Amino acid sequence: MWPNAVAHALSCFEWAFKQPGRYLNASEFDSPGMGDARDDLEWAMRHLPPGAQRDLSRLITRIDEEFERRTLPEPNDPEWALMGWWWTRMRER
């Protein structure tokens, strides 16, 4: 993981969540995008010390709730679930 990777991932979500509309636009998922940013946060969670994990976990919980609220389930791509549940969400209606 490179320096400031967590800050960059968090800023990716902050920018996307500020965009108007109920659903997130597909262009926000282009690589590198929100899926990659969420992967980076997941990697960081596995490698941070316990105190930092708790702090980041609180942020990730809020991100996941908003991400789930602004996307739809993608029933046709269950193999993406192996990478992370966030890859199984549809990006726009």
N, CA, C and O atoms as a GROMACS GRO file, in nm:
protein
  372
    1MET      N    1   0.084  -0.116   0.000
    1MET     CA    2   0.000   0.000   0.000
    1MET      C    3   0.090   0.124   0.000
    1MET      O    4   0.190   0.129   0.071
    2TRP      N    5   0.053   0.222  -0.078
    2TRP     CA    6   0.135   0.342  -0.092
    2TRP      C    7   0.097   0.445   0.015
    2TRP      O    8  -0.010   0.435   0.076
    3PRO      N    9   0.184   0.545   0.038
    3PRO     CA   10   0.151   0.650   0.135
    3PRO      C   11   0.021   0.720   0.096
    3PRO      O   12  -0.005   0.746  -0.021
    4ASN      N   13  -0.059   0.751   0.195
    4ASN     CA   14  -0.187   0.821   0.178
    4ASN      C   15  -0.293   0.740   0.105
    4ASN      O   16  -0.393   0.798   0.060
    5ALA      N   17  -0.276   0.611   0.092
    5ALA     CA   18  -0.374   0.528   0.021
    5ALA      C   19  -0.510   0.530   0.090
    5ALA      O   20  -0.613   0.537   0.024
    6VAL      N   21  -0.511   0.525   0.222
    6VAL     CA   22  -0.638   0.528   0.295
    6VAL      C   23  -0.705   0.664   0.277
    6VAL      O   24  -0.825   0.671   0.254
    7ALA      N   25  -0.628   0.770   0.289
    7ALA     CA   26  -0.684   0.905   0.269
    7ALA      C   27  -0.739   0.920   0.128
    7ALA      O   28  -0.846   0.979   0.109
    8HIS      N   29  -0.669   0.867   0.031
    8HIS     CA   30  -0.716   0.874  -0.108
    8HIS      C   31  -0.846   0.796  -0.125
    8HIS      O   32  -0.938   0.844  -0.190
    9ALA      N   33  -0.853   0.677  -0.066
    9ALA     CA   34  -0.974   0.595  -0.076
    9ALA      C   35  -1.092   0.666  -0.010
    9ALA      O   36  -1.203   0.668  -0.064
   10LEU      N   37  -1.069   0.724   0.106
   10LEU     CA   38  -1.177   0.796   0.176
   10LEU      C   39  -1.224   0.916   0.095
   10LEU      O   40  -1.344   0.944   0.090
   11SER      N   41  -1.130   0.987   0.032
   11SER     CA   42  -1.168   1.104  -0.048
   11SER      C   43  -1.246   1.063  -0.172
   11SER      O   44  -1.330   1.139  -0.220
   12CYS      N   45  -1.220   0.945  -0.226
   12CYS     CA   46  -1.295   0.893  -0.340
   12CYS      C   47  -1.443   0.878  -0.303
   12CYS      O   48  -1.531   0.917  -0.379
   13PHE      N   49  -1.468   0.821  -0.186
   13PHE     CA   50  -1.606   0.805  -0.141
   13PHE      C   51  -1.670   0.939  -0.107
   13PHE      O   52  -1.786   0.963  -0.139
   14GLU      N   53  -1.594   1.025  -0.043
   14GLU     CA   54  -1.647   1.156  -0.007
   14GLU      C   55  -1.693   1.231  -0.132
   14GLU      O   56  -1.802   1.289  -0.134
   15TRP      N   57  -1.611   1.229  -0.237
   15TRP     CA   58  -1.647   1.297  -0.362
   15TRP      C   59  -1.771   1.233  -0.424
   15TRP      O   60  -1.864   1.303  -0.465
   16ALA      N   61  -1.774   1.101  -0.432
   16ALA     CA   62  -1.887   1.032  -0.496
   16ALA      C   63  -2.017   1.056  -0.420
   16ALA      O   64  -2.122   1.074  -0.481
   17PHE      N   65  -2.011   1.054  -0.288
   17PHE     CA   66  -2.133   1.070  -0.208
   17PHE      C   67  -2.186   1.213  -0.212
   17PHE      O   68  -2.302   1.236  -0.180
   18LYS      N   69  -2.103   1.308  -0.251
   18LYS     CA   70  -2.149   1.447  -0.263
   18LYS      C   71  -2.223   1.472  -0.394
   18LYS      O   72  -2.288   1.575  -0.410
   19GLN      N   73  -2.215   1.377  -0.488
   19GLN     CA   74  -2.281   1.393  -0.616
   19GLN      C   75  -2.432   1.382  -0.598
   19GLN      O   76  -2.480   1.302  -0.517
   20PRO      N   77  -2.508   1.461  -0.674
   20PRO     CA   78  -2.653   1.459  -0.657
   20PRO      C   79  -2.715   1.329  -0.708
   20PRO      O   80  -2.655   1.256  -0.787
   21GLY      N   81  -2.834   1.303  -0.661
   21GLY     CA   82  -2.908   1.186  -0.708
   21GLY      C   83  -2.909   1.074  -0.607
   21GLY      O   84  -2.822   1.066  -0.520
   22ARG      N   85  -3.007   0.990  -0.620
   22ARG     CA   86  -3.022   0.876  -0.530
   22ARG      C   87  -2.920   0.767  -0.560
   22ARG      O   88  -2.867   0.705  -0.468
   23TYR      N   89  -2.893   0.744  -0.689
   23TYR     CA   90  -2.803   0.636  -0.728
   23TYR      C   91  -2.670   0.690  -0.775
   23TYR      O   92  -2.663   0.798  -0.834
   24LEU      N   93  -2.566   0.615  -0.748
   24LEU     CA   94  -2.433   0.653  -0.794
   24LEU      C   95  -2.421   0.627  -0.943
   24LEU      O   96  -2.480   0.532  -0.995
   25ASN      N   97  -2.347   0.709  -1.010
   25ASN     CA   98  -2.325   0.698  -1.154
   25ASN      C   99  -2.218   0.593  -1.180
   25ASN      O  100  -2.123   0.580  -1.102
   26ALA      N  101  -2.232   0.520  -1.289
   26ALA     CA  102  -2.136   0.414  -1.323
   26ALA      C  103  -1.995   0.468  -1.343
   26ALA      O  104  -1.899   0.396  -1.318
   27SER      N  105  -1.980   0.592  -1.387
   27SER     CA  106  -1.847   0.646  -1.412
   27SER      C  107  -1.764   0.655  -1.284
   27SER      O  108  -1.641   0.659  -1.291
   28GLU      N  109  -1.829   0.659  -1.169
   28GLU     CA  110  -1.756   0.666  -1.043
   28GLU      C  111  -1.694   0.532  -1.005
   28GLU      O  112  -1.620   0.524  -0.907
   29PHE      N  113  -1.723   0.428  -1.082
   29PHE     CA  114  -1.668   0.297  -1.053
   29PHE      C  115  -1.554   0.260  -1.147
   29PHE      O  116  -1.491   0.156  -1.130
   30ASP      N  117  -1.528   0.346  -1.245
   30ASP     CA  118  -1.420   0.316  -1.338
   30ASP      C  119  -1.289   0.305  -1.261
   30ASP      O  120  -1.270   0.370  -1.158
   31SER      N  121  -1.201   0.224  -1.312
   31SER     CA  122  -1.075   0.199  -1.244
   31SER      C  123  -0.978   0.313  -1.266
   31SER      O  124  -0.960   0.355  -1.381
   32PRO      N  125  -0.914   0.365  -1.163
   32PRO     CA  126  -0.943   0.333  -1.023
   32PRO      C  127  -1.067   0.408  -0.978
   32PRO      O  128  -1.083   0.527  -1.007
   33GLY      N  129  -1.151   0.341  -0.909
   33GLY     CA  130  -1.277   0.401  -0.866
   33GLY      C  131  -1.316   0.354  -0.728
   33GLY      O  132  -1.232   0.315  -0.648
   34MET      N  133  -1.445   0.357  -0.702
   34MET     CA  134  -1.494   0.326  -0.569
   34MET      C  135  -1.472   0.180  -0.530
   34MET      O  136  -1.441   0.151  -0.414
   35GLY      N  137  -1.486   0.089  -0.625
   35GLY     CA  138  -1.460  -0.052  -0.593
   35GLY      C  139  -1.316  -0.073  -0.551
   35GLY      O  140  -1.289  -0.143  -0.454
   36ASP      N  141  -1.224  -0.012  -0.624
   36ASP     CA  142  -1.082  -0.021  -0.589
   36ASP      C  143  -1.053   0.048  -0.457
   36ASP      O  144  -0.974  -0.002  -0.377
   37ALA      N  145  -1.118   0.163  -0.434
   37ALA     CA  146  -1.099   0.234  -0.308
   37ALA      C  147  -1.146   0.149  -0.191
   37ALA      O  148  -1.081   0.146  -0.086
   38ARG      N  149  -1.259   0.080  -0.208
   38ARG     CA  150  -1.310  -0.006  -0.100
   38ARG      C  151  -1.218  -0.124  -0.078
   38ARG      O  152  -1.200  -0.168   0.035
   39ASP      N  153  -1.159  -0.177  -0.186
   39ASP     CA  154  -1.058  -0.283  -0.172
   39ASP      C  155  -0.940  -0.234  -0.088
   39ASP      O  156  -0.891  -0.306  -0.002
   40ASP      N  157  -0.895  -0.112  -0.114
   40ASP     CA  158  -0.782  -0.056  -0.039
   40ASP      C  159  -0.816  -0.044   0.110
   40ASP      O  160  -0.733  -0.073   0.196
   41LEU      N  161  -0.939   0.000   0.140
   41LEU     CA  162  -0.979   0.011   0.280
   41LEU      C  163  -0.984  -0.126   0.346
   41LEU      O  164  -0.946  -0.140   0.462
   42GLU      N  165  -1.030  -0.226   0.273
   42GLU     CA  166  -1.035  -0.362   0.328
   42GLU      C  167  -0.894  -0.413   0.356
   42GLU      O  168  -0.870  -0.476   0.459
   43TRP      N  169  -0.801  -0.386   0.265
   43TRP     CA  170  -0.662  -0.429   0.284
   43TRP      C  171  -0.603  -0.361   0.406
   43TRP      O  172  -0.536  -0.425   0.488
   44ALA      N  173  -0.629  -0.231   0.419
   44ALA     CA  174  -0.576  -0.156   0.533
   44ALA      C  175  -0.630  -0.213   0.664
   44ALA      O  176  -0.556  -0.224   0.762
   45MET      N  177  -0.758  -0.248   0.666
   45MET     CA  178  -0.817  -0.303   0.788
   45MET      C  179  -0.746  -0.429   0.834
   45MET      O  180  -0.732  -0.453   0.954
   46ARG      N  181  -0.700  -0.508   0.740
   46ARG     CA  182  -0.632  -0.634   0.775
   46ARG      C  183  -0.490  -0.611   0.827
   46ARG      O  184  -0.433  -0.700   0.890
   47HIS      N  185  -0.433  -0.493   0.802
   47HIS     CA  186  -0.292  -0.472   0.834
   47HIS      C  187  -0.267  -0.362   0.937
   47HIS      O  188  -0.152  -0.338   0.975
   48LEU      N  189  -0.371  -0.295   0.983
   48LEU     CA  190  -0.354  -0.190   1.083
   48LEU      C  191  -0.354  -0.249   1.224
   48LEU      O  192  -0.411  -0.356   1.247
   49PRO      N  193  -0.292  -0.179   1.317
   49PRO     CA  194  -0.301  -0.222   1.457
   49PRO      C  195  -0.444  -0.206   1.509
   49PRO      O  196  -0.522  -0.131   1.450
   50PRO      N  197  -0.479  -0.274   1.616
   50PRO     CA  198  -0.618  -0.278   1.665
   50PRO      C  199  -0.682  -0.140   1.684
   50PRO      O  200  -0.797  -0.122   1.644
   51GLY      N  201  -0.616  -0.046   1.743
   51GLY     CA  202  -0.676   0.086   1.765
   51GLY      C  203  -0.710   0.156   1.635
   51GLY      O  204  -0.818   0.214   1.622
   52ALA      N  205  -0.620   0.152   1.540
   52ALA     CA  206  -0.645   0.214   1.410
   52ALA      C  207  -0.754   0.138   1.334
   52ALA      O  208  -0.832   0.198   1.261
   53GLN      N  209  -0.759   0.006   1.352
   53GLN     CA  210  -0.865  -0.074   1.290
   53GLN      C  211  -1.002  -0.029   1.339
   53GLN      O  212  -1.094  -0.015   1.260
   54ARG      N  213  -1.015  -0.006   1.469
   54ARG     CA  214  -1.144   0.038   1.525
   54ARG      C  215  -1.185   0.173   1.465
   54ARG      O  216  -1.300   0.192   1.427
   55ASP      N  217  -1.090   0.265   1.458
   55ASP     CA  218  -1.120   0.397   1.403
   55ASP      C  219  -1.163   0.388   1.257
   55ASP      O  220  -1.264   0.447   1.217
   56LEU      N  221  -1.086   0.315   1.178
   56LEU     CA  222  -1.118   0.301   1.036
   56LEU      C  223  -1.248   0.223   1.018
   56LEU      O  224  -1.325   0.251   0.927
   57SER      N  225  -1.272   0.126   1.103
   57SER     CA  226  -1.394   0.047   1.095
   57SER      C  227  -1.518   0.134   1.109
   57SER      O  228  -1.618   0.112   1.040
   58ARG      N  229  -1.514   0.233   1.196
   58ARG     CA  230  -1.629   0.323   1.213
   58ARG      C  231  -1.655   0.400   1.084
   58ARG      O  232  -1.770   0.419   1.046
   59LEU      N  233  -1.550   0.446   1.018
   59LEU     CA  234  -1.566   0.517   0.891
   59LEU      C  235  -1.619   0.424   0.783
   59LEU      O  236  -1.708   0.461   0.707
   60ILE      N  237  -1.564   0.303   0.776
   60ILE     CA  238  -1.605   0.207   0.674
   60ILE      C  239  -1.752   0.168   0.692
   60ILE      O  240  -1.823   0.150   0.594
   61THR      N  241  -1.796   0.156   0.816
   61THR     CA  242  -1.937   0.122   0.841
   61THR      C  243  -2.027   0.228   0.780
   61THR      O  244  -2.126   0.194   0.715
   62ARG      N  245  -1.996   0.354   0.801
   62ARG     CA  246  -2.077   0.462   0.743
   62ARG      C  247  -2.068   0.462   0.591
   62ARG      O  248  -2.168   0.484   0.523
   63ILE      N  249  -1.949   0.439   0.537
   63ILE     CA  250  -1.931   0.432   0.392
   63ILE      C  251  -2.015   0.319   0.334
   63ILE      O  252  -2.085   0.338   0.235
   64ASP      N  253  -2.007   0.201   0.394
   64ASP     CA  254  -2.081   0.086   0.344
   64ASP      C  255  -2.232   0.109   0.347
   64ASP      O  256  -2.303   0.070   0.254
   65GLU      N  257  -2.280   0.172   0.453
   65GLU     CA  258  -2.423   0.200   0.461
   65GLU      C  259  -2.468   0.292   0.349
   65GLU      O  260  -2.570   0.268   0.285
   66GLU      N  261  -2.391   0.397   0.324
   66GLU     CA  262  -2.427   0.491   0.217
   66GLU      C  263  -2.409   0.427   0.080
   66GLU      O  264  -2.491   0.448  -0.010
   67PHE      N  265  -2.304   0.350   0.064
   67PHE     CA  266  -2.279   0.281  -0.062
   67PHE      C  267  -2.393   0.185  -0.094
   67PHE      O  268  -2.441   0.179  -0.207
   68GLU      N  269  -2.435   0.111   0.006
   68GLU     CA  270  -2.545   0.016  -0.014
   68GLU      C  271  -2.676   0.090  -0.043
   68GLU      O  272  -2.757   0.044  -0.124
   69ARG      N  273  -2.698   0.202   0.024
   69ARG     CA  274  -2.820   0.279   0.003
   69ARG      C  275  -2.827   0.336  -0.138
   69ARG      O  276  -2.936   0.350  -0.194
   70ARG      N  277  -2.711   0.370  -0.196
   70ARG     CA  278  -2.709   0.438  -0.326
   70ARG      C  279  -2.678   0.346  -0.443
   70ARG      O  280  -2.653   0.392  -0.554
   71THR      N  281  -2.679   0.214  -0.419
   71THR     CA  282  -2.661   0.116  -0.526
   71THR      C  283  -2.770   0.011  -0.515
   71THR      O  284  -2.848   0.009  -0.420
   72LEU      N  285  -2.774  -0.077  -0.614
   72LEU     CA  286  -2.873  -0.184  -0.617
   72LEU      C  287  -2.802  -0.319  -0.626
   72LEU      O  288  -2.690  -0.326  -0.677
   73PRO      N  289  -2.864  -0.426  -0.576
   73PRO     CA  290  -2.801  -0.559  -0.588
   73PRO      C  291  -2.787  -0.599  -0.735
   73PRO      O  292  -2.875  -0.571  -0.817
   74GLU      N  293  -2.677  -0.665  -0.766
   74GLU     CA  294  -2.653  -0.718  -0.901
   74GLU      C  295  -2.666  -0.870  -0.893
   74GLU      O  296  -2.571  -0.937  -0.855
   75PRO      N  297  -2.782  -0.924  -0.927
   75PRO     CA  298  -2.803  -1.068  -0.912
   75PRO      C  299  -2.734  -1.153  -1.018
   75PRO      O  300  -2.726  -1.275  -1.002
   76ASN      N  301  -2.683  -1.093  -1.123
   76ASN     CA  302  -2.627  -1.172  -1.234
   76ASN      C  303  -2.477  -1.198  -1.224
   76ASN      O  304  -2.423  -1.269  -1.309
   77ASP      N  305  -2.410  -1.143  -1.126
   77ASP     CA  306  -2.265  -1.159  -1.116
   77ASP      C  307  -2.222  -1.208  -0.977
   77ASP      O  308  -2.149  -1.137  -0.908
   78PRO      N  309  -2.266  -1.326  -0.936
   78PRO     CA  310  -2.231  -1.372  -0.801
   78PRO      C  311  -2.081  -1.400  -0.783
   78PRO      O  312  -2.032  -1.398  -0.670
   79GLU      N  313  -2.008  -1.424  -0.891
   79GLU     CA  314  -1.864  -1.452  -0.876
   79GLU      C  315  -1.788  -1.330  -0.827
   79GLU      O  316  -1.679  -1.344  -0.772
   80TRP      N  317  -1.842  -1.210  -0.847
   80TRP     CA  318  -1.777  -1.089  -0.798
   80TRP      C  319  -1.777  -1.085  -0.645
   80TRP      O  320  -1.693  -1.016  -0.586
   81ALA      N  321  -1.867  -1.156  -0.582
   81ALA     CA  322  -1.875  -1.156  -0.436
   81ALA      C  323  -1.746  -1.208  -0.372
   81ALA      O  324  -1.716  -1.175  -0.258
   82LEU      N  325  -1.671  -1.290  -0.445
   82LEU     CA  326  -1.545  -1.340  -0.393
   82LEU      C  327  -1.445  -1.228  -0.369
   82LEU      O  328  -1.359  -1.238  -0.282
   83MET      N  329  -1.457  -1.120  -0.446
   83MET     CA  330  -1.367  -1.006  -0.432
   83MET      C  331  -1.413  -0.913  -0.319
   83MET      O  332  -1.330  -0.846  -0.258
   84GLY      N  333  -1.541  -0.909  -0.292
   84GLY     CA  334  -1.597  -0.822  -0.190
   84GLY      C  335  -1.741  -0.790  -0.226
   84GLY      O  336  -1.773  -0.773  -0.343
   85TRP      N  337  -1.826  -0.781  -0.127
   85TRP     CA  338  -1.969  -0.760  -0.154
   85TRP      C  339  -1.993  -0.632  -0.235
   85TRP      O  340  -2.089  -0.625  -0.311
   86TRP      N  341  -1.908  -0.533  -0.220
   86TRP     CA  342  -1.926  -0.406  -0.291
   86TRP      C  343  -1.913  -0.422  -0.442
   86TRP      O  344  -1.960  -0.336  -0.516
   87TRP      N  345  -1.851  -0.527  -0.488
   87TRP     CA  346  -1.842  -0.551  -0.634
   87TRP      C  347  -1.970  -0.612  -0.689
   87TRP      O  348  -1.986  -0.623  -0.810
   88THR      N  349  -2.062  -0.651  -0.601
   88THR     CA  350  -2.187  -0.713  -0.647
   88THR      C  351  -2.303  -0.614  -0.649
   88THR      O  352  -2.419  -0.654  -0.646
   89ARG      N  353  -2.272  -0.487  -0.652
   89ARG     CA  354  -2.375  -0.384  -0.652
   89ARG      C  355  -2.383  -0.318  -0.790
   89ARG      O  356  -2.281  -0.292  -0.853
   90MET      N  357  -2.506  -0.291  -0.834
   90MET     CA  358  -2.526  -0.220  -0.960
   90MET      C  359  -2.504  -0.071  -0.936
   90MET      O  360  -2.544  -0.016  -0.833
   91ARG      N  361  -2.441  -0.010  -1.032
   91ARG     CA  362  -2.398   0.128  -1.012
   91ARG      C  363  -2.502   0.231  -1.052
   91ARG      O  364  -2.498   0.344  -1.003
   92GLU      N  365  -2.593   0.198  -1.137
   92GLU     CA  366  -2.699   0.291  -1.175
   92GLU      C  367  -2.821   0.212  -1.219
   92GLU      O  368  -2.811   0.093  -1.250
   93ARG      N  369  -2.936   0.278  -1.221
   93ARG     CA  370  -3.058   0.210  -1.260
   93ARG      C  371  -3.061   0.181  -1.406
   93ARG      O  372  -3.158   0.124  -1.456
   0.00000   0.00000   0.00000
